[in-house]
Amino acid sequence: MKLSRGDTKKTLKTVAEGEIRVNTDEYSIYEGIDELEIVKKHRFVNHSKEYAKDGVHVNTAENRHGFLRAWLIKFRGVSNLRNYISFFELLFNSKETSIHHSVPDGLGG
């Protein structure tokens, strides 16, 4: 499934409340999100040049994606990704799971 700019805007409208600040990389699906009323500020980094710029980075999101990907591998394909992600979120945010113990302090729930 390939995401589009419209998908990104629709998702932000659905999950965000109030004014938000968005930090992203330069991937084209994020272009124009600063046009949404809820987006107070959109800052980005260009990964071909840098991984952080003026305090902006996306390392936390990339870190969580890495844990999710590693966790999903053991299932060898999923039929309902949303349910797997919800369960992973529950495990990740619980202080009593092995997933949490493998996360450096300050990054997990």
MODELLER restraints for C-alpha pairs under 7 A, 6 or more apart:
rsr = mdl.restraints
at = mdl.atoms
rsr.add(forms.Gaussian(group=physical.xy_distance, feature=features.Distance(at['CA:4:A'], at['CA:29:A']), mean=5.34, stdev=0.5))
rsr.add(forms.Gaussian(group=physical.xy_distance, feature=features.Distance(at['CA:5:A'], at['CA:29:A']), mean=4.20, stdev=0.5))
rsr.add(forms.Gaussian(group=physical.xy_distance, feature=features.Distance(at['CA:5:A'], at['CA:30:A']), mean=6.06, stdev=0.5))
rsr.add(forms.Gaussian(group=physical.xy_distance, feature=features.Distance(at['CA:5:A'], at['CA:31:A']), mean=6.79, stdev=0.5))
rsr.add(forms.Gaussian(group=physical.xy_distance, feature=features.Distance(at['CA:8:A'], at['CA:29:A']), mean=6.62, stdev=0.5))
rsr.add(forms.Gaussian(group=physical.xy_distance, feature=features.Distance(at['CA:8:A'], at['CA:30:A']), mean=6.76, stdev=0.5))
rsr.add(forms.Gaussian(group=physical.xy_distance, feature=features.Distance(at['CA:9:A'], at['CA:33:A']), mean=6.07, stdev=0.5))
rsr.add(forms.Gaussian(group=physical.xy_distance, feature=features.Distance(at['CA:18:A'], at['CA:38:A']), mean=6.05, stdev=0.5))
rsr.add(forms.Gaussian(group=physical.xy_distance, feature=features.Distance(at['CA:19:A'], at['CA:38:A']), mean=4.55, stdev=0.5))
rsr.add(forms.Gaussian(group=physical.xy_distance, feature=features.Distance(at['CA:19:A'], at['CA:39:A']), mean=5.71, stdev=0.5))
rsr.add(forms.Gaussian(group=physical.xy_distance, feature=features.Distance(at['CA:19:A'], at['CA:40:A']), mean=5.62, stdev=0.5))
rsr.add(forms.Gaussian(group=physical.xy_distance, feature=features.Distance(at['CA:20:A'], at['CA:38:A']), mean=5.93, stdev=0.5))
rsr.add(forms.Gaussian(group=physical.xy_distance, feature=features.Distance(at['CA:20:A'], at['CA:39:A']), mean=4.95, stdev=0.5))
rsr.add(forms.Gaussian(group=physical.xy_distance, feature=features.Distance(at['CA:20:A'], at['CA:40:A']), mean=5.46, stdev=0.5))
rsr.add(forms.Gaussian(group=physical.xy_distance, feature=features.Distance(at['CA:21:A'], at['CA:39:A']), mean=5.84, stdev=0.5))
rsr.add(forms.Gaussian(group=physical.xy_distance, feature=features.Distance(at['CA:21:A'], at['CA:40:A']), mean=5.46, stdev=0.5))
rsr.add(forms.Gaussian(group=physical.xy_distance, feature=features.Distance(at['CA:21:A'], at['CA:41:A']), mean=4.77, stdev=0.5))
rsr.add(forms.Gaussian(group=physical.xy_distance, feature=features.Distance(at['CA:21:A'], at['CA:42:A']), mean=5.92, stdev=0.5))
rsr.add(forms.Gaussian(group=physical.xy_distance, feature=features.Distance(at['CA:22:A'], at['CA:41:A']), mean=6.25, stdev=0.5))
rsr.add(forms.Gaussian(group=physical.xy_distance, feature=features.Distance(at['CA:22:A'], at['CA:42:A']), mean=4.75, stdev=0.5))
rsr.add(forms.Gaussian(group=physical.xy_distance, feature=features.Distance(at['CA:22:A'], at['CA:43:A']), mean=6.28, stdev=0.5))
rsr.add(forms.Gaussian(group=physical.xy_distance, feature=features.Distance(at['CA:23:A'], at['CA:42:A']), mean=5.95, stdev=0.5))
rsr.add(forms.Gaussian(group=physical.xy_distance, feature=features.Distance(at['CA:23:A'], at['CA:43:A']), mean=4.95, stdev=0.5))
rsr.add(forms.Gaussian(group=physical.xy_distance, feature=features.Distance(at['CA:23:A'], at['CA:44:A']), mean=5.40, stdev=0.5))
rsr.add(forms.Gaussian(group=physical.xy_distance, feature=features.Distance(at['CA:23:A'], at['CA:56:A']), mean=6.35, stdev=0.5))
rsr.add(forms.Gaussian(group=physical.xy_distance, feature=features.Distance(at['CA:23:A'], at['CA:57:A']), mean=6.67, stdev=0.5))
rsr.add(forms.Gaussian(group=physical.xy_distance, feature=features.Distance(at['CA:23:A'], at['CA:58:A']), mean=6.55, stdev=0.5))
rsr.add(forms.Gaussian(group=physical.xy_distance, feature=features.Distance(at['CA:24:A'], at['CA:43:A']), mean=6.54, stdev=0.5))
rsr.add(forms.Gaussian(group=physical.xy_distance, feature=features.Distance(at['CA:24:A'], at['CA:44:A']), mean=4.71, stdev=0.5))
rsr.add(forms.Gaussian(group=physical.xy_distance, feature=features.Distance(at['CA:24:A'], at['CA:45:A']), mean=6.63, stdev=0.5))
rsr.add(forms.Gaussian(group=physical.xy_distance, feature=features.Distance(at['CA:24:A'], at['CA:58:A']), mean=5.97, stdev=0.5))
rsr.add(forms.Gaussian(group=physical.xy_distance, feature=features.Distance(at['CA:25:A'], at['CA:44:A']), mean=5.00, stdev=0.5))
rsr.add(forms.Gaussian(group=physical.xy_distance, feature=features.Distance(at['CA:25:A'], at['CA:45:A']), mean=4.86, stdev=0.5))
rsr.add(forms.Gaussian(group=physical.xy_distance, feature=features.Distance(at['CA:25:A'], at['CA:46:A']), mean=5.91, stdev=0.5))
rsr.add(forms.Gaussian(group=physical.xy_distance, feature=features.Distance(at['CA:25:A'], at['CA:47:A']), mean=6.73, stdev=0.5))
rsr.add(forms.Gaussian(group=physical.xy_distance, feature=features.Distance(at['CA:25:A'], at['CA:58:A']), mean=6.88, stdev=0.5))
rsr.add(forms.Gaussian(group=physical.xy_distance, feature=features.Distance(at['CA:26:A'], at['CA:44:A']), mean=6.12, stdev=0.5))
rsr.add(forms.Gaussian(group=physical.xy_distance, feature=features.Distance(at['CA:26:A'], at['CA:45:A']), mean=6.20, stdev=0.5))
rsr.add(forms.Gaussian(group=physical.xy_distance, feature=features.Distance(at['CA:26:A'], at['CA:46:A']), mean=5.51, stdev=0.5))
rsr.add(forms.Gaussian(group=physical.xy_distance, feature=features.Distance(at['CA:34:A'], at['CA:41:A']), mean=6.48, stdev=0.5))
rsr.add(forms.Gaussian(group=physical.xy_distance, feature=features.Distance(at['CA:34:A'], at['CA:42:A']), mean=5.67, stdev=0.5))
rsr.add(forms.Gaussian(group=physical.xy_distance, feature=features.Distance(at['CA:43:A'], at['CA:56:A']), mean=6.85, stdev=0.5))
rsr.add(forms.Gaussian(group=physical.xy_distance, feature=features.Distance(at['CA:44:A'], at['CA:56:A']), mean=6.67, stdev=0.5))
rsr.add(forms.Gaussian(group=physical.xy_distance, feature=features.Distance(at['CA:45:A'], at['CA:51:A']), mean=6.47, stdev=0.5))
rsr.add(forms.Gaussian(group=physical.xy_distance, feature=features.Distance(at['CA:45:A'], at['CA:52:A']), mean=6.21, stdev=0.5))
rsr.add(forms.Gaussian(group=physical.xy_distance, feature=features.Distance(at['CA:45:A'], at['CA:53:A']), mean=6.20, stdev=0.5))
rsr.add(forms.Gaussian(group=physical.xy_distance, feature=features.Distance(at['CA:45:A'], at['CA:56:A']), mean=6.80, stdev=0.5))
rsr.add(forms.Gaussian(group=physical.xy_distance, feature=features.Distance(at['CA:45:A'], at['CA:57:A']), mean=6.60, stdev=0.5))
rsr.add(forms.Gaussian(group=physical.xy_distance, feature=features.Distance(at['CA:51:A'], at['CA:57:A']), mean=6.34, stdev=0.5))
rsr.add(forms.Gaussian(group=physical.xy_distance, feature=features.Distance(at['CA:91:A'], at['CA:97:A']), mean=6.24, stdev=0.5))
rsr.add(forms.Gaussian(group=physical.xy_distance, feature=features.Distance(at['CA:91:A'], at['CA:99:A']), mean=6.90, stdev=0.5))
rsr.add(forms.Gaussian(group=physical.xy_distance, feature=features.Distance(at['CA:92:A'], at['CA:99:A']), mean=6.03, stdev=0.5))
rsr.add(forms.Gaussian(group=physical.xy_distance, feature=features.Distance(at['CA:92:A'], at['CA:100:A']), mean=5.70, stdev=0.5))
rsr.add(forms.Gaussian(group=physical.xy_distance, feature=features.Distance(at['CA:92:A'], at['CA:108:A']), mean=6.59, stdev=0.5))
rsr.add(forms.Gaussian(group=physical.xy_distance, feature=features.Distance(at['CA:92:A'], at['CA:109:A']), mean=6.43, stdev=0.5))
rsr.add(forms.Gaussian(group=physical.xy_distance, feature=features.Distance(at['CA:93:A'], at['CA:108:A']), mean=6.29, stdev=0.5))
rsr.add(forms.Gaussian(group=physical.xy_distance, feature=features.Distance(at['CA:93:A'], at['CA:109:A']), mean=3.95, stdev=0.5))
rsr.add(forms.Gaussian(group=physical.xy_distance, feature=features.Distance(at['CA:94:A'], at['CA:100:A']), mean=6.86, stdev=0.5))
rsr.add(forms.Gaussian(group=physical.xy_distance, feature=features.Distance(at['CA:94:A'], at['CA:109:A']), mean=6.22, stdev=0.5))
rsr.add(forms.Gaussian(group=physical.xy_distance, feature=features.Distance(at['CA:95:A'], at['CA:109:A']), mean=6.67, stdev=0.5))
rsr.add(forms.Gaussian(group=physical.xy_distance, feature=features.Distance(at['CA:100:A'], at['CA:108:A']), mean=6.16, stdev=0.5))
